[in-house]
Amino acid sequence: MRPAALAAALLFAAPAADAWESCDQKGITPPVAIQREAPGYPQAVRSIGIEGVVEVSLTVLRDGSVGWVRVFRAEPRGYFEQAATEGVRQWRFEPARANGEPIECRMRTRVRFALTDPAATAPASVGGARPQPVYPATLLQQRIEGYAEVEFDRDADGAIKNARIIAAMPRGEFERAALAAVRSWHKAPAAPAHETRRFDFRLPDTMLDVVPATLLASAPFPMAACERRVTGRVMIEAETDAEGRVIEARILAAEPAGLFDASALAVARASRLSPAYRDGQPIAATALLTLFFDPEKATCPNLRSPDRDKPPAYRPEPRVTRHDERPSHRADRLTALSAGVAQPLP
């Protein structure tokens, strides 16, 4: 099965220090995204099946447009930086405010370019070495749409091991369908690898064009984890409203136990997830979300931050422009939660 959809996952991360004021400083009402399309997946990169993550700093100007943009990390390098930068420059916000007046401020964001696979709507579509998940009959009948993401290991013989769900919306049958499909995969022998795969469950006559991005909040990285150089993960179940806002969050599992719980709950409760849909309309649902924590990708004390350089002295004058919608395929504009980038930056 070839990947049939491509997505970029977008999330807020913590702002950097210096230069423009940080958007999360005390006394500042932070900017709110009002137009935030996923950057287009570069066609040449898509054709060779490469995925990646780009982290950038950006300034939100007083008119809500994006001014200065700087890439400070890209994995892998050289593939997605231009697409991410051009995409971010098209975003529009309700500007940050201080004492009721619009101000310029600086923040970070992370854009992930990820391959996704579709679900089959009938068992007859299943077959081959990598069968598609079968759309659950009940949800197909109810016209419910969502997604599930699976994490798994592949051994040297191509066998799939340790498959588990790391993200899903809504919880339940989509998870079981995705797991069943991945566990039946048979890959060609190769070097052992750890992989993730996201499956979009979309109706054949889906009414969805642009799916809102998942926006993850930021939270301080635990000092104990910084000092001990500990990585971890926290799996959270979240109740969301029809707009994807998290109403309630609870921890299902954590590795190591207790260390990242407070940060994970703070991230989840302030986040907005890509919602589930019924017949084209967003609905309240229960979601599964896995957050990963890595001190090497956070700003820990006594570590050089990758974003300490000040932006140029020249600040562009505020401007008001009308965004020109670029024609694009739904596959290039879908936004998807990807647990692989659910890393809050302090």
C-alpha contacts under 8 A as a table, 3 or more apart, distances in Angstrom:
res1	aa1	res2	aa2	distance
1	M	128	G	7.94
1	M	130	R	5.83
1	M	131	P	6.80
1	M	132	Q	7.28
2	R	117	D	7.55
3	P	6	L	7.59
3	P	115	L	6.30
3	P	116	T	5.83
3	P	117	D	4.85
3	P	118	P	7.50
4	A	116	T	6.73
4	A	117	D	5.50
4	A	118	P	6.33
4	A	331	A	7.62
5	A	115	L	6.39
5	A	116	T	5.14
5	A	117	D	5.93
5	A	118	P	7.05
5	A	331	A	4.75
5	A	332	D	7.24
6	L	41	Y	7.03
6	L	46	R	7.96
6	L	113	F	7.35
6	L	114	A	5.94
6	L	115	L	4.71
6	L	116	T	5.50
6	L	331	A	5.37
6	L	332	D	5.62
6	L	333	R	7.98
6	L	334	L	7.19
7	A	38	A	7.44
7	A	41	Y	7.38
7	A	112	R	7.80
7	A	113	F	5.79
7	A	114	A	5.24
7	A	115	L	6.29
7	A	116	T	6.83
7	A	331	A	6.79
7	A	332	D	6.01
7	A	333	R	6.61
7	A	334	L	5.22
7	A	335	T	5.24
7	A	336	A	5.99
8	A	38	A	5.54
8	A	39	P	6.77
8	A	40	G	7.92
8	A	41	Y	7.57
8	A	111	V	6.18
8	A	112	R	4.82
8	A	113	F	4.28
8	A	114	A	5.83
8	A	333	R	7.74
8	A	334	L	7.08
8	A	335	T	5.29
8	A	336	A	6.30
9	A	38	A	7.14
9	A	110	R	7.94
9	A	111	V	5.58
9	A	112	R	4.79
9	A	113	F	6.65
9	A	114	A	7.50
9	A	213	A	6.45
9	A	214	T	6.79
9	A	335	T	5.32
9	A	336	A	4.97
9	A	337	L	5.65
9	A	338	S	6.35
10	L	38	A	7.06
10	L	109	T	7.22
10	L	110	R	5.88
10	L	111	V	4.78
10	L	112	R	6.50
10	L	213	A	5.95
10	L	214	T	6.22
10	L	215	L	6.26
10	L	335	T	7.32
10	L	336	A	7.90
10	L	337	L	7.91
11	L	109	T	5.89
11	L	110	R	5.66
11	L	111	V	6.91
11	L	213	A	7.69
11	L	214	T	6.29
11	L	215	L	4.33
11	L	216	L	5.01
11	L	217	A	7.41
12	F	108	R	6.60
12	F	109	T	4.83
12	F	110	R	6.75
12	F	215	L	5.83
12	F	216	L	5.56
12	F	217	A	5.75
12	F	218	S	6.87
13	A	107	M	7.39
13	A	108	R	5.37
13	A	109	T	5.24
13	A	110	R	6.99
13	A	216	L	7.26
13	A	217	A	6.35
13	A	218	S	5.14
13	A	344	P	6.02
13	A	345	L	5.38
13	A	346	P	7.59
14	A	24	D	7.77
14	A	107	M	6.45
14	A	108	R	5.82
14	A	109	T	7.76
14	A	217	A	7.97
14	A	218	S	5.40
14	A	219	A	7.51
14	A	344	P	7.51
14	A	345	L	5.32
14	A	346	P	5.53
15	P	22	S	5.50
15	P	23	C	6.43
15	P	24	D	6.98
15	P	57	S	7.62
15	P	106	R	6.15
15	P	107	M	3.82
15	P	108	R	4.89
16	A	22	S	6.29
16	A	57	S	7.50
16	A	106	R	6.91
16	A	107	M	6.12
16	A	108	R	6.69
16	A	307	D	6.58
16	A	308	R	7.42
17	A	21	E	7.33
17	A	22	S	6.22
17	A	308	R	6.98
18	D	21	E	6.84
18	D	22	S	7.73
18	D	308	R	7.19
18	D	310	K	6.45
19	A	310	K	5.50
19	A	311	P	6.54
20	W	59	T	7.44
20	W	104	E	6.82
20	W	105	C	5.25
20	W	106	R	5.56
21	E	25	Q	7.33
21	E	104	E	7.25
21	E	105	C	4.83
21	E	106	R	5.91
22	S	25	Q	5.59
22	S	105	C	5.44
22	S	106	R	4.91
22	S	107	M	6.18
23	C	28	I	6.72
23	C	29	T	7.62
23	C	30	P	5.22
23	C	31	P	7.18
23	C	96	A	6.96
23	C	105	C	5.10
23	C	106	R	5.58
23	C	107	M	5.92
24	D	28	I	6.51
24	D	29	T	7.55
24	D	30	P	6.00
25	Q	28	I	5.70
27	G	98	A	6.31
27	G	99	N	7.74
28	I	96	A	6.67
28	I	97	R	5.68
28	I	98	A	4.94
28	I	99	N	7.87
29	T	96	A	5.37
29	T	97	R	5.06
29	T	98	A	6.43
30	P	95	P	7.33
30	P	96	A	4.60
30	P	97	R	6.82
31	P	60	V	7.49
31	P	64	G	7.78
31	P	93	F	5.97
31	P	94	E	5.40
31	P	95	P	4.67
31	P	96	A	4.22
31	P	97	R	7.64
32	V	93	F	5.29
32	V	94	E	5.06
32	V	95	P	6.87
32	V	96	A	7.65
33	A	36	R	6.35
33	A	91	W	7.63
33	A	92	R	6.22
33	A	93	F	4.33
33	A	94	E	6.36
34	I	91	W	7.91
34	I	92	R	5.80
34	I	93	F	5.11
34	I	94	E	6.58
35	Q	91	W	5.44
35	Q	92	R	4.95
35	Q	93	F	6.69
36	R	88	V	7.82
36	R	90	Q	7.64
36	R	91	W	4.91
36	R	92	R	6.63
36	R	213	A	7.80
37	E	87	G	7.46
37	E	91	W	7.04
37	E	212	P	7.97
37	E	213	A	7.75
37	E	333	R	6.77
38	A	87	G	6.91
38	A	213	A	7.46
38	A	332	D	7.73
38	A	333	R	5.60
38	A	334	L	6.96
38	A	335	T	6.08
39	P	83	A	6.20
39	P	84	A	5.82
39	P	86	E	7.41
39	P	87	G	4.36
39	P	88	V	7.10
39	P	332	D	7.86
39	P	333	R	7.30
40	G	83	A	6.54
40	G	87	G	7.13
40	G	328	S	7.99
40	G	332	D	5.48
40	G	333	R	6.65
41	Y	45	V	7.50
41	Y	46	R	6.60
41	Y	80	F	7.98
41	Y	83	A	7.13
41	Y	113	F	6.75
41	Y	332	D	5.97
42	P	45	V	5.35
42	P	46	R	6.08
42	P	80	F	7.20
42	P	83	A	6.70
43	Q	46	R	5.02
43	Q	47	S	6.24
44	A	47	S	5.33
44	A	48	I	6.98
45	V	48	I	5.50
45	V	49	G	6.42
45	V	50	I	5.91
45	V	79	Y	6.83
46	R	49	G	5.05
46	R	50	I	6.33
49	G	115	L	7.46
51	E	112	R	7.76
51	E	113	F	5.44
51	E	114	A	5.14
51	E	115	L	6.57
52	G	74	A	7.41
52	G	75	E	5.43
52	G	76	P	5.90
52	G	79	Y	7.93
52	G	80	F	7.09
52	G	112	R	5.84
52	G	113	F	5.22
52	G	114	A	6.75
53	V	74	A	5.75
53	V	75	E	5.32
53	V	76	P	7.34
53	V	80	F	7.66
53	V	110	R	7.00
53	V	111	V	5.71
53	V	112	R	4.31
53	V	113	F	6.14
53	V	341	V	7.66
54	V	71	V	7.11
54	V	72	F	7.97
54	V	73	R	5.86
54	V	74	A	4.38
54	V	75	E	6.51
54	V	80	F	6.84
54	V	81	E	6.37
54	V	84	A	6.76
54	V	110	R	5.79
54	V	111	V	5.27
54	V	112	R	6.38
55	E	71	V	5.97
55	E	72	F	6.01
55	E	73	R	5.16
55	E	74	A	6.30
55	E	108	R	7.19
55	E	109	T	5.88
55	E	110	R	4.34
55	E	111	V	6.30
56	V	69	V	6.73
56	V	70	R	5.39
56	V	71	V	4.28
56	V	72	F	5.62
56	V	73	R	7.07
56	V	85	T	7.72
56	V	108	R	5.69
56	V	109	T	5.64
56	V	110	R	6.38
57	S	68	W	7.99
57	S	69	V	5.68
57	S	70	R	5.26
57	S	71	V	6.51
57	S	72	F	7.27
57	S	106	R	7.02
57	S	107	M	5.71
57	S	108	R	4.38
57	S	109	T	6.50
57	S	307	D	7.76
58	L	66	V	6.82
58	L	67	G	6.86
58	L	68	W	5.51
58	L	69	V	4.41
58	L	70	R	6.52
58	L	106	R	5.68
58	L	107	M	5.62
58	L	108	R	6.21
58	L	109	T	7.79
59	T	66	V	5.76
59	T	67	G	5.36
59	T	68	W	5.39
59	T	69	V	6.76
59	T	104	E	6.74
59	T	105	C	5.52
59	T	106	R	4.33
59	T	107	M	6.40
60	V	64	G	5.80
60	V	65	S	5.85
60	V	66	V	4.78
60	V	67	G	6.19
60	V	93	F	7.32
60	V	95	P	6.65
60	V	96	A	7.67
60	V	104	E	5.61
60	V	105	C	5.60
60	V	106	R	6.35
60	V	107	M	7.93
61	L	64	G	5.27
61	L	65	S	5.51
61	L	66	V	5.97
61	L	67	G	6.16
61	L	95	P	6.79
61	L	103	I	6.82
61	L	104	E	4.57
61	L	105	C	6.95
61	L	318	P	6.08
62	R	65	S	7.45
62	R	95	P	5.71
62	R	96	A	7.42
62	R	102	P	5.26
62	R	103	I	5.04
62	R	104	E	5.27
62	R	318	P	6.01
63	D	94	E	7.73
63	D	95	P	6.30
63	D	102	P	7.66
63	D	318	P	5.95
63	D	319	R	6.27
63	D	320	V	6.14
64	G	92	R	5.53
64	G	93	F	4.48
64	G	94	E	5.26
64	G	95	P	4.51
64	G	96	A	7.98
65	S	89	R	7.78
65	S	90	Q	7.74
65	S	91	W	6.69
65	S	92	R	4.96
65	S	93	F	6.34
65	S	318	P	7.94
65	S	319	R	7.31
65	S	320	V	7.26
65	S	321	T	7.94
66	V	69	V	7.69
66	V	88	V	7.48
66	V	89	R	5.41
66	V	90	Q	7.17
66	V	91	W	6.52
66	V	92	R	6.77
67	G	89	R	7.15
67	G	316	P	6.70
68	W	311	P	7.53
68	W	315	R	7.95
69	V	85	T	6.76
69	V	88	V	7.90
69	V	89	R	7.36
70	R	85	T	7.58
71	V	74	A	7.39
71	V	81	E	6.90
71	V	85	T	7.35
72	F	306	P	6.23
72	F	307	D	6.36
73	R	306	P	7.69
74	A	77	R	5.08
74	A	78	G	7.70
74	A	80	F	7.53
74	A	81	E	6.80
76	P	79	Y	6.75
77	R	80	F	7.47
77	R	81	E	7.59
78	G	81	E	6.52
79	Y	82	Q	7.81
80	F	83	A	5.40
80	F	84	A	6.06
80	F	113	F	7.86
81	E	84	A	5.24
81	E	85	T	6.12
82	Q	85	T	5.18
82	Q	86	E	6.08
83	A	86	E	5.28
83	A	87	G	5.98
84	A	87	G	5.12
84	A	88	V	6.08
84	A	111	V	6.80
85	T	88	V	5.26
85	T	89	R	6.28
86	E	89	R	5.29
86	E	90	Q	6.85
87	G	90	Q	5.49
87	G	91	W	7.17
88	V	91	W	5.45
90	Q	323	H	7.01
95	P	102	P	5.89
95	P	103	I	6.86
95	P	104	E	7.48
96	A	102	P	5.65
96	A	103	I	5.64
96	A	104	E	6.76
96	A	105	C	6.93
97	R	100	G	5.51
97	R	101	E	5.10
97	R	102	P	4.34
97	R	103	I	5.46
98	A	101	E	5.37
98	A	102	P	6.55
98	A	103	I	6.66
110	R	341	V	7.87
112	R	338	S	7.82
112	R	341	V	6.98
114	A	338	S	7.84
115	L	197	R	7.68
115	L	198	R	7.49
116	T	197	R	6.66
116	T	198	R	5.06
116	T	199	F	5.71
116	T	200	D	6.85
117	D	132	Q	7.81
117	D	197	R	7.60
117	D	198	R	6.29
117	D	199	F	4.78
117	D	200	D	6.18
118	P	132	Q	7.10
118	P	133	P	7.88
118	P	199	F	5.49
118	P	200	D	5.04
118	P	201	F	6.18
118	P	202	R	7.24
119	A	132	Q	5.52
119	A	133	P	4.99
119	A	134	V	5.77
119	A	135	Y	5.84
119	A	199	F	6.40
119	A	200	D	6.26
119	A	201	F	5.29
119	A	202	R	7.21
120	A	123	P	7.20
120	A	125	S	5.99
120	A	126	V	7.22
120	A	132	Q	5.76
120	A	133	P	5.95
120	A	134	V	4.84
120	A	135	Y	5.73
121	T	125	S	7.49
121	T	134	V	5.86
121	T	135	Y	4.96
121	T	140	L	7.78
121	T	203	L	7.76
121	T	204	P	7.75
122	A	125	S	5.76
122	A	126	V	7.73
122	A	134	V	6.19
122	A	135	Y	6.95
123	P	126	V	5.47
123	P	134	V	6.03
124	A	127	G	7.91
125	S	131	P	7.96
125	S	132	Q	7.57
126	V	131	P	4.99
126	V	132	Q	5.92
126	V	133	P	7.70
126	V	134	V	7.43
127	G	130	R	7.08
127	G	131	P	4.96
127	G	132	Q	7.81
128	G	131	P	5.80
129	A	184	S	7.94
129	A	185	W	5.47
129	A	186	H	5.03
129	A	187	K	6.56
130	R	181	A	7.53
130	R	182	V	7.39
130	R	184	S	7.34
130	R	185	W	4.74
130	R	186	H	6.56
130	R	187	K	7.66
131	P	181	A	5.99
131	P	182	V	7.78
131	P	184	S	7.48
131	P	185	W	6.77
132	Q	181	A	5.98
133	P	177	A	5.25
133	P	178	A	5.19
133	P	179	L	8.00
133	P	180	A	7.10
133	P	181	A	4.93
133	P	182	V	7.90
133	P	199	F	7.81
134	V	177	A	6.03
134	V	178	A	7.94
134	V	181	A	7.80
135	Y	139	L	7.45
135	Y	140	L	6.45
135	Y	174	F	7.44
135	Y	177	A	7.04
135	Y	201	F	6.71
136	P	139	L	5.49
136	P	140	L	6.07
136	P	173	E	6.32
136	P	174	F	6.89
136	P	177	A	6.93
137	A	140	L	4.99
137	A	141	Q	6.07
138	T	141	Q	5.15
138	T	142	Q	6.20
139	L	142	Q	4.87
139	L	143	R	5.82
139	L	144	I	5.14
139	L	145	E	7.65
139	L	173	E	7.90
140	L	143	R	4.92
140	L	144	I	6.25
140	L	203	L	7.29
141	Q	144	I	7.85
142	Q	278	R	7.16
142	Q	279	D	7.84
143	R	203	L	7.11
143	R	277	Y	7.94
143	R	278	R	5.39
143	R	279	D	5.17
144	I	276	A	7.21
144	I	277	Y	5.52
144	I	278	R	4.42
144	I	279	D	6.52
145	E	201	F	5.52
145	E	202	R	5.43
145	E	203	L	6.87
145	E	276	A	5.89
145	E	277	Y	5.03
145	E	278	R	6.32
145	E	279	D	7.93
146	G	168	A	7.58
146	G	169	M	5.29
146	G	170	P	6.20
146	G	174	F	7.63
146	G	200	D	6.26
146	G	201	F	5.31
146	G	202	R	6.97
146	G	275	P	7.52
146	G	276	A	5.05
146	G	277	Y	6.64
147	Y	168	A	5.58
147	Y	169	M	5.47
147	Y	170	P	7.39
147	Y	174	F	6.75
147	Y	198	R	7.15
147	Y	199	F	5.58
147	Y	200	D	4.49
147	Y	201	F	5.45
148	A	165	I	7.10
148	A	166	I	7.87
148	A	167	A	5.67
148	A	168	A	4.16
148	A	169	M	6.52
148	A	174	F	6.09
148	A	175	E	5.72
148	A	178	A	6.54
148	A	198	R	5.79
148	A	199	F	5.40
148	A	200	D	6.81
149	E	165	I	5.81
149	E	166	I	5.82
149	E	167	A	5.08
149	E	168	A	6.24
149	E	175	E	7.91
149	E	178	A	7.52
149	E	196	T	6.94
149	E	197	R	5.55
149	E	198	R	4.03
149	E	199	F	6.08
149	E	338	S	7.43
149	E	339	A	7.87
150	V	163	A	6.56
150	V	164	R	5.55
150	V	165	I	4.51
150	V	166	I	5.86
150	V	167	A	7.34
150	V	178	A	7.05
150	V	179	L	6.86
150	V	182	V	7.79
150	V	196	T	5.47
150	V	197	R	5.27
150	V	198	R	6.25
151	E	162	N	7.86
151	E	163	A	5.59
151	E	164	R	5.43
151	E	165	I	6.21
151	E	166	I	6.47
151	E	194	H	7.60
151	E	195	E	5.87
151	E	196	T	4.31
151	E	197	R	6.59
152	F	160	I	6.68
152	F	161	K	6.01
152	F	162	N	5.38
152	F	163	A	4.19
152	F	164	R	6.50
152	F	194	H	5.97
152	F	195	E	5.50
152	F	196	T	6.24
153	D	160	I	5.84
153	D	161	K	5.04
153	D	162	N	6.03
153	D	163	A	6.93
153	D	192	P	7.38
153	D	193	A	5.81
153	D	194	H	4.47
153	D	195	E	6.14
154	R	157	D	7.89
154	R	158	G	5.68
154	R	159	A	5.61
154	R	160	I	4.79
154	R	161	K	6.06
154	R	192	P	5.37
154	R	193	A	5.22
154	R	194	H	6.29
154	R	195	E	7.58
155	D	158	G	5.34
155	D	159	A	5.54
155	D	160	I	6.73
155	D	161	K	7.31
155	D	189	P	7.89
155	D	190	A	7.66
155	D	191	A	7.10
155	D	192	P	4.47
155	D	193	A	6.78
156	A	159	A	7.47
156	A	189	P	5.44
156	A	190	A	5.17
156	A	191	A	5.19
156	A	192	P	4.89
157	D	187	K	7.75
157	D	188	A	6.94
157	D	189	P	4.38
157	D	190	A	6.66
158	G	186	H	6.01
158	G	187	K	4.41
158	G	188	A	5.15
158	G	189	P	4.60
158	G	190	A	6.43
158	G	192	P	7.84
159	A	185	W	7.48
159	A	186	H	5.86
159	A	187	K	6.52
160	I	163	A	7.12
160	I	182	V	7.44
160	I	183	R	6.11
160	I	184	S	7.85
160	I	185	W	6.75
160	I	186	H	7.17
161	K	183	R	7.63
163	A	179	L	6.85
163	A	182	V	7.33
163	A	183	R	6.80
164	R	179	L	6.85
165	I	168	A	7.34
165	I	175	E	6.54
165	I	179	L	7.14
166	I	235	M	7.37
166	I	288	L	6.96
166	I	289	L	6.32
166	I	290	T	5.37
166	I	339	A	6.53
167	A	287	A	7.41
167	A	288	L	4.90
167	A	289	L	4.77
167	A	290	T	6.15
167	A	337	L	7.51
167	A	338	S	7.41
167	A	339	A	6.50
168	A	171	R	5.67
168	A	174	F	7.37
168	A	175	E	6.57
168	A	287	A	5.61
168	A	288	L	4.96
168	A	289	L	6.92
169	M	174	F	7.89
169	M	275	P	6.98
169	M	276	A	5.85
169	M	285	A	7.24
169	M	286	T	6.73
169	M	287	A	4.71
169	M	288	L	6.62
170	P	174	F	7.41
170	P	276	A	5.98
170	P	285	A	5.59
170	P	286	T	5.35
170	P	287	A	5.14
170	P	288	L	7.69
171	R	174	F	6.84
171	R	175	E	6.59
171	R	285	A	7.83
171	R	286	T	5.74
171	R	287	A	5.41
171	R	288	L	6.42
172	G	175	E	5.55
172	G	176	R	6.72
173	E	176	R	5.13
173	E	177	A	6.19
174	F	177	A	5.17
174	F	178	A	6.17
174	F	201	F	7.64
175	E	178	A	5.28
175	E	179	L	6.17
176	R	179	L	5.23
176	R	180	A	6.06
177	A	180	A	5.24
177	A	181	A	6.33
178	A	181	A	5.28
178	A	182	V	6.32
178	A	199	F	6.96
179	L	182	V	5.28
179	L	183	R	6.03
180	A	183	R	5.36
180	A	184	S	6.49
181	A	184	S	5.38
181	A	185	W	6.71
182	V	185	W	5.26
196	T	340	G	7.87
198	R	338	S	7.63
202	R	206	T	6.14
203	L	206	T	4.65
206	T	279	D	7.78
206	T	280	G	6.90
207	M	279	D	7.31
207	M	280	G	5.09
208	L	211	V	6.78
208	L	280	G	5.96
209	D	330	R	5.57
209	D	333	R	7.81
209	D	334	L	7.52
210	V	330	R	6.61
210	V	333	R	5.92
210	V	334	L	5.59
210	V	335	T	7.59
211	V	274	S	6.97
211	V	333	R	7.67
211	V	334	L	5.42
211	V	335	T	5.80
212	P	274	S	5.61
212	P	275	P	7.73
212	P	334	L	7.72
212	P	335	T	6.22
213	A	273	L	7.08
213	A	274	S	5.59
213	A	334	L	7.95
213	A	335	T	4.85
213	A	336	A	6.31
213	A	337	L	7.43
214	T	271	S	7.77
214	T	272	R	5.79
214	T	273	L	4.29
214	T	274	S	4.80
214	T	335	T	7.26
214	T	336	A	6.65
214	T	337	L	5.65
215	L	271	S	5.71
215	L	272	R	5.14
215	L	273	L	6.18
216	L	267	V	6.47
216	L	268	A	7.08
216	L	270	A	7.33
216	L	271	S	4.59
216	L	272	R	6.41
216	L	273	L	7.55
216	L	342	A	7.34
216	L	344	P	7.56
217	A	266	A	7.89
217	A	267	V	4.96
217	A	268	A	7.11
217	A	270	A	5.51
217	A	271	S	5.01
217	A	344	P	7.13
218	S	266	A	7.80
218	S	267	V	5.58
218	S	344	P	5.06
218	S	345	L	5.90
218	S	346	P	6.24
219	A	263	S	5.64
219	A	264	A	7.78
219	A	266	A	6.27
219	A	267	V	5.82
219	A	344	P	6.23
219	A	345	L	6.75
219	A	346	P	5.30
220	P	263	S	6.49
220	P	344	P	8.00
220	P	345	L	7.16
220	P	346	P	4.15
221	F	225	A	7.42
221	F	226	C	7.33
221	F	263	S	6.80
221	F	295	P	7.81
221	F	298	A	7.06
221	F	299	T	7.83
221	F	300	C	7.52
221	F	344	P	7.70
221	F	345	L	6.99
221	F	346	P	5.19
222	P	225	A	5.36
222	P	226	C	6.52
222	P	259	L	7.39
222	P	260	F	6.73
222	P	263	S	7.18
223	M	226	C	5.01
223	M	227	E	6.19
223	M	300	C	7.62
224	A	227	E	5.17
224	A	228	R	6.14
224	A	259	L	7.84
225	A	228	R	5.19
225	A	229	R	5.56
225	A	230	V	4.88
225	A	231	T	7.24
225	A	259	L	7.29
225	A	295	P	7.10
226	C	229	R	5.02
226	C	230	V	6.71
226	C	295	P	5.72
226	C	300	C	5.66
226	C	301	P	7.48
227	E	230	V	7.96
229	R	295	P	5.99
229	R	296	E	7.99
230	V	294	D	7.05
230	V	295	P	6.76
231	T	292	F	7.73
231	T	293	F	5.41
231	T	294	D	4.66
231	T	295	P	6.51
232	G	254	A	7.54
232	G	255	E	5.27
232	G	256	P	6.06
232	G	260	F	7.28
232	G	292	F	5.94
232	G	293	F	5.08
232	G	294	D	6.78
233	R	254	A	5.81
233	R	255	E	5.35
233	R	256	P	7.48
233	R	260	F	7.55
233	R	290	T	6.80
233	R	291	L	5.52
233	R	292	F	4.41
233	R	293	F	5.90
234	V	251	I	7.08
234	V	252	L	7.74
234	V	253	A	5.92
234	V	254	A	4.33
234	V	255	E	6.42
234	V	260	F	7.03
234	V	261	D	6.95
234	V	264	A	6.59
234	V	290	T	5.65
234	V	291	L	5.31
234	V	292	F	6.67
235	M	251	I	6.04
235	M	252	L	5.53
235	M	253	A	5.19
235	M	254	A	6.20
235	M	288	L	7.28
235	M	289	L	5.87
235	M	290	T	4.33
235	M	291	L	6.46
236	I	249	A	6.56
236	I	250	R	5.63
236	I	251	I	4.56
236	I	252	L	5.48
236	I	253	A	7.27
236	I	265	L	7.95
236	I	268	A	7.85
236	I	288	L	5.89
236	I	289	L	5.16
236	I	290	T	6.05
236	I	291	L	7.92
237	E	249	A	5.81
237	E	250	R	5.49
237	E	251	I	6.40
237	E	252	L	6.59
237	E	286	T	6.97
237	E	287	A	5.76
237	E	288	L	4.74
237	E	289	L	6.32
238	A	246	V	6.22
238	A	247	I	7.29
238	A	248	E	5.66
238	A	249	A	4.38
238	A	250	R	6.51
238	A	268	A	7.64
238	A	286	T	5.64
238	A	287	A	5.17
238	A	288	L	6.34
238	A	289	L	7.41
239	E	246	V	5.81
239	E	247	I	5.51
239	E	248	E	5.16
239	E	249	A	6.44
239	E	284	A	7.61
239	E	285	A	6.09
239	E	286	T	4.59
239	E	287	A	6.40
240	T	243	E	7.56
240	T	244	G	5.20
240	T	245	R	5.22
240	T	246	V	4.44
240	T	247	I	5.38
240	T	248	E	7.25
240	T	273	L	7.79
240	T	275	P	7.83
240	T	284	A	5.48
240	T	285	A	5.48
240	T	286	T	6.11
240	T	287	A	7.21
241	D	244	G	5.29
241	D	245	R	5.49
241	D	246	V	6.73
241	D	247	I	6.76
241	D	283	I	6.74
241	D	284	A	4.17
241	D	285	A	6.66
242	A	245	R	7.47
242	A	275	P	6.57
242	A	276	A	7.76
242	A	282	P	5.16
242	A	283	I	4.12
242	A	284	A	4.21
242	A	285	A	7.44
243	E	272	R	7.58
243	E	273	L	7.91
243	E	274	S	7.87
243	E	275	P	6.24
243	E	282	P	6.62
243	E	283	I	7.37
243	E	284	A	7.52
244	G	272	R	5.05
244	G	273	L	4.59
244	G	274	S	5.70
244	G	275	P	4.73
244	G	276	A	7.98
244	G	284	A	7.30
245	R	270	A	7.84
245	R	271	S	6.41
245	R	272	R	4.41
245	R	273	L	6.34
246	V	249	A	7.03
246	V	268	A	6.82
246	V	269	R	5.47
246	V	270	A	6.92
246	V	271	S	6.25
246	V	272	R	6.15
246	V	273	L	7.42
247	I	269	R	6.91
248	E	269	R	6.73
249	A	265	L	6.64
249	A	268	A	6.64
249	A	269	R	6.34
250	R	265	L	7.36
251	I	254	A	7.35
251	I	261	D	7.42
251	I	265	L	7.63
253	A	257	A	7.69
254	A	257	A	4.98
254	A	258	G	6.84
254	A	260	F	7.60
254	A	261	D	7.27
255	E	258	G	7.85
255	E	259	L	7.98
256	P	259	L	6.15
256	P	260	F	7.71
257	A	260	F	7.69
257	A	261	D	7.78
258	G	261	D	5.25
258	G	262	A	7.97
259	L	262	A	7.78
260	F	263	S	5.46
260	F	264	A	5.98
260	F	293	F	7.83
261	D	264	A	5.16
261	D	265	L	6.15
262	A	265	L	5.32
262	A	266	A	6.18
263	S	266	A	5.09
263	S	267	V	6.20
264	A	267	V	5.15
264	A	268	A	6.16
264	A	291	L	6.77
265	L	268	A	5.06
265	L	269	R	5.96
266	A	269	R	5.42
266	A	270	A	6.38
267	V	270	A	5.56
267	V	271	S	6.20
267	V	344	P	7.17
268	A	271	S	5.21
273	L	337	L	7.47
274	S	335	T	7.74
274	S	336	A	7.00
274	S	337	L	6.98
275	P	282	P	5.97
275	P	283	I	6.80
275	P	284	A	7.49
275	P	285	A	7.59
276	A	282	P	5.70
276	A	283	I	5.75
276	A	284	A	7.19
276	A	285	A	6.56
277	Y	280	G	5.63
277	Y	281	Q	5.18
277	Y	282	P	4.29
277	Y	283	I	5.48
278	R	281	Q	5.27
278	R	282	P	6.36
278	R	283	I	6.52
289	L	339	A	7.17
290	T	339	A	5.75
290	T	342	A	7.18
291	L	339	A	6.37
291	L	342	A	5.03
291	L	343	Q	6.09
291	L	344	P	7.82
292	F	339	A	7.35
292	F	340	G	7.34
292	F	341	V	7.62
292	F	342	A	5.88
292	F	343	Q	5.16
292	F	344	P	7.87
293	F	343	Q	5.59
293	F	344	P	7.13
294	D	297	K	5.52
294	D	298	A	6.59
294	D	343	Q	7.38
295	P	298	A	4.98
295	P	299	T	7.28
295	P	300	C	6.65
296	E	299	T	7.83
297	K	343	Q	7.93
297	K	345	L	7.33
298	A	344	P	7.75
298	A	345	L	5.18
298	A	346	P	6.28
299	T	303	L	6.82
299	T	304	R	7.76
299	T	305	S	5.91
299	T	345	L	6.99
299	T	346	P	6.22
300	C	303	L	5.71
304	R	308	R	7.97
305	S	308	R	5.89
312	P	315	R	7.33
328	S	332	D	6.58
328	S	333	R	6.97
329	H	332	D	5.44
329	H	333	R	6.60
330	R	333	R	5.09
330	R	334	L	6.04
331	A	334	L	5.70
338	S	341	V	5.87
338	S	342	A	6.70
339	A	342	A	4.91
340	G	343	Q	7.72
